[in-house]
């Protein structure tokens, strides 16, 4: 089975229990930065409805409680590669690609896992780096 590396919006959809068609048949993984960004948005949303937090707030109970538990206790079925493992690869890839931390971690994770990256927003520099490193990527709707 192939691995799908999902960004924070797709991760959020999965953790809310949504069936994301484009991810069927894939093992799932995400990056530390994407996971941290999701946790930060959902846990600090107090009164705000953002792109990441809003869909959680709109869930009826007990689905909201289950989804928030999934955010705070990432299911073991979603792989998260340690920076301990990624750091050497990030160092090597930084020599070839001028990317921010979020993007270089995604690139290194894709290379390490042999994953296809699923993105909900255009990120041209990351997409170009993925292509240069022979990694696949898809731009999808978060409800995909």
C-alpha positions, 0 to 999 in steps of 0.5 A: 500500500502506498503512503499519503502524506497529508497536510493539516487540513486533510489531517483535520478532515480525517480526524473528524471522521470524514471519508476523504476519497482521494486517500482511500487505499493509502497508509496515512502520514503527516508531518510534525509541523502540520500536526502542530499547526492543527493542534494549535488552531484547534486547541486555541480557537476560543471563540474563533472559527478559523479554517482549521478550527471551525469544522471541529466547532461545528460538529455535533456531540459526541462527534466533536469530543471524538474528533478532539480526542483524535487531535490530542491523541493522534491515532497510531494508524497515522505515521509521524516521522521523528525529526531525529530521523528526518534531520539528516535528510533535511540537512541534505535537502536544504543544500538543494532547496530553499524552503521554509521549515514546514515545507522542508519537513514535508519534503524530507518526510515524502522522501523518507517515506516514499510518500505522495504528498496531498496538499489543500493549498498551492505551494509552488516551491514545495511542489517544485522541490517534490518534483525535483526529488521524484516525489508525487503530489496532488492538490486536492479539496480538503473534503476530497 
